[in-house]
Amino acid sequence: MGLAKKVVLITGAASGMGAACARLFAAAGAKVVIVDRNAALSEEIAQATGAGAPLVGDVSGSSFCDGAVATAVARYGRLDILVNAAGIIVRADADHTTDADWQRMLNVNVSGTFYMSRAAARQMKLQGAGSIVNFGSIWGSVAGRGHVAYCASKGAVHQITRAMAIDHARDGIRVNAVCPGEVDTPMLRQGGRDQPMSDAAMVAMADTVVPMGRVAQPEEIARAVLFLASDAASYITGTLLPVDAGYTAV
Ligand SMILES: NC(=O)c1ccc[n+]([C@@H]2O[C@H](COP(=O)([O-])OP(=O)(O)OC[C@H]3O[C@@H](n4cnc5c(N)ncnc54)[C@H](O)[C@@H]3O)[C@@H](O)[C@H]2O)c1
């Protein structure tokens, strides 16, 4: 896929799909920059992938995001790919969503994606090339019961993707999103524990709502991210790619 020596900054790289992306891009020969707020897990992934020191902080702050891109460029001279995997979920209907929940959701999922993408696009514009892959969701396109703030945040990520794609198409920057369905990550399992439900019961319940009858493994989403990020997708921008085993085809 031509990833050798490409410089890739991945947010949310300490866990779940971000970590799967870090492993896959590193295995493809890319230079990976790990960004996450979880210091201990970031260090583990950095060691496992041979990445340099992880950049630990909160993507909902624009100065942290500007600094993360500047550090990647200082380290490797350029930034070819940004993957925005950092995200959180609030499992509540409107009645049970507090002001703080609502704001936290928008700060991380929407502002975090926007601040990182803006910082990356400024650098990519100077280079005349670059690729951004955001993490949307099935619930950015169709609604999930009891997740109003999350659905709103992912709908916004979808529109950031499209709007930046058309704004920067002539700067040589492609902007796309993967829209996963149910994926077996700590985020999904935590949803079970909150109910409370065992990990196995939560995964089994998620299996039943997916047309293919099983949840995804994080690596299955990472492969779609790698495709969109790579030159194999050179004519693809502004796309929201469902990687959902048919969930949104119903
Ligand atoms: N798991 C699913 O079923 C599913 C489905 C569709 C979309 N998604 C989306 O995929 C992305 C990855 O989710 P996952 O399931 O791998 O989750 P995860 O909880 O396993 O990993 C998310 C990572 O993001 C980091 N993070 C969270 N907030 C941050 C912040 N403010 N600053 C920096 N890092 C932060 C966490 O520390 C964690 O390492 C998220 O955007 C999520 O909304 C997940």
Ligand as a Chemical Component Dictionary entry (heavy atoms), coordinates in Angstrom:
data_LIG
# 
_chem_comp.id                   LIG 
_chem_comp.type                 NON-POLYMER 
_chem_comp.pdbx_formal_charge   0 
_chem_comp.three_letter_code    LIG 
# 
loop_
_chem_comp_atom.comp_id 
_chem_comp_atom.atom_id 
_chem_comp_atom.alt_atom_id 
_chem_comp_atom.type_symbol 
_chem_comp_atom.charge 
_chem_comp_atom.model_Cartn_x 
_chem_comp_atom.model_Cartn_y 
_chem_comp_atom.model_Cartn_z 
_chem_comp_atom.pdbx_ordinal 
LIG N1  N1  N 0  -16.124 0.308  19.636 1  
LIG C1  C1  C 0  -17.116 0.531  18.789 2  
LIG O1  O1  O 0  -18.000 -0.312 18.658 3  
LIG C2  C2  C 0  -17.139 1.809  17.947 4  
LIG C3  C3  C 0  -18.067 1.877  16.902 5  
LIG C4  C4  C 0  -18.075 2.993  16.063 6  
LIG C5  C5  C 0  -17.173 4.017  16.269 7  
LIG N2  N2  N 1  -16.283 3.960  17.300 8  
LIG C6  C6  C 0  -15.328 5.060  17.418 9  
LIG O2  O2  O 0  -14.026 4.575  17.158 10 
LIG C7  C7  C 0  -13.053 5.344  17.852 11 
LIG C8  C8  C 0  -12.153 4.412  18.661 12 
LIG O3  O3  O 0  -12.968 3.757  19.626 13 
LIG P1  P1  P 0  -12.531 2.435  20.426 14 
LIG O4  O4  O 0  -13.729 1.578  20.482 15 
LIG O5  O5  O -1 -11.254 1.908  19.899 16 
LIG O6  O6  O 0  -12.361 3.082  21.886 17 
LIG P2  P2  P 0  -11.334 2.857  23.072 18 
LIG O7  O7  O 0  -12.024 3.385  24.272 19 
LIG O8  O8  O 0  -10.814 1.463  23.086 20 
LIG O9  O9  O 0  -10.115 3.822  22.665 21 
LIG C9  C9  C 0  -10.262 5.203  22.620 22 
LIG C10 C10 C 0  -8.918  5.837  22.931 23 
LIG O10 O10 O 0  -9.082  7.274  22.847 24 
LIG C11 C11 C 0  -8.396  7.865  23.931 25 
LIG N3  N3  N 0  -9.009  9.151  24.245 26 
LIG C12 C12 C 0  -10.279 9.375  24.669 27 
LIG N4  N4  N 0  -10.473 10.685 24.880 28 
LIG C13 C13 C 0  -9.304  11.301 24.585 29 
LIG C14 C14 C 0  -8.888  12.651 24.616 30 
LIG N5  N5  N 0  -9.715  13.627 25.010 31 
LIG N6  N6  N 0  -7.626  12.953 24.239 32 
LIG C15 C15 C 0  -6.774  11.962 23.858 33 
LIG N7  N7  N 0  -7.115  10.654 23.816 34 
LIG C16 C16 C 0  -8.367  10.330 24.177 35 
LIG C17 C17 C 0  -8.557  6.871  25.082 36 
LIG O11 O11 O 0  -7.572  7.069  26.094 37 
LIG C18 C18 C 0  -8.410  5.542  24.352 38 
LIG O12 O12 O 0  -7.052  5.120  24.302 39 
LIG C19 C19 C 0  -13.852 6.341  18.719 40 
LIG O13 O13 O 0  -13.921 7.563  18.044 41 
LIG C20 C20 C 0  -15.225 5.692  18.791 42 
LIG O14 O14 O 0  -16.226 6.639  19.021 43 
LIG C21 C21 C 0  -16.245 2.871  18.147 44 
# 
loop_
_chem_comp_bond.comp_id 
_chem_comp_bond.atom_id_1 
_chem_comp_bond.atom_id_2 
_chem_comp_bond.value_order 
_chem_comp_bond.pdbx_ordinal 
LIG N1  C1  SING 1  
LIG C1  O1  DOUB 2  
LIG C1  C2  SING 3  
LIG C2  C3  SING 4  
LIG C2  C21 DOUB 5  
LIG C3  C4  DOUB 6  
LIG C4  C5  SING 7  
LIG C5  N2  DOUB 8  
LIG N2  C6  SING 9  
LIG N2  C21 SING 10 
LIG C6  O2  SING 11 
LIG C6  C20 SING 12 
LIG O2  C7  SING 13 
LIG C7  C8  SING 14 
LIG C7  C19 SING 15 
LIG C8  O3  SING 16 
LIG O3  P1  SING 17 
LIG P1  O4  DOUB 18 
LIG P1  O5  SING 19 
LIG P1  O6  SING 20 
LIG O6  P2  SING 21 
LIG P2  O7  DOUB 22 
LIG P2  O8  SING 23 
LIG P2  O9  SING 24 
LIG O9  C9  SING 25 
LIG C9  C10 SING 26 
LIG C10 O10 SING 27 
LIG C10 C18 SING 28 
LIG O10 C11 SING 29 
LIG C11 N3  SING 30 
LIG C11 C17 SING 31 
LIG N3  C12 SING 32 
LIG N3  C16 SING 33 
LIG C12 N4  DOUB 34 
LIG N4  C13 SING 35 
LIG C13 C14 SING 36 
LIG C13 C16 DOUB 37 
LIG C14 N5  SING 38 
LIG C14 N6  DOUB 39 
LIG N6  C15 SING 40 
LIG C15 N7  DOUB 41 
LIG N7  C16 SING 42 
LIG C17 O11 SING 43 
LIG C17 C18 SING 44 
LIG C18 O12 SING 45 
LIG C19 O13 SING 46 
LIG C19 C20 SING 47 
LIG C20 O14 SING 48 
# 
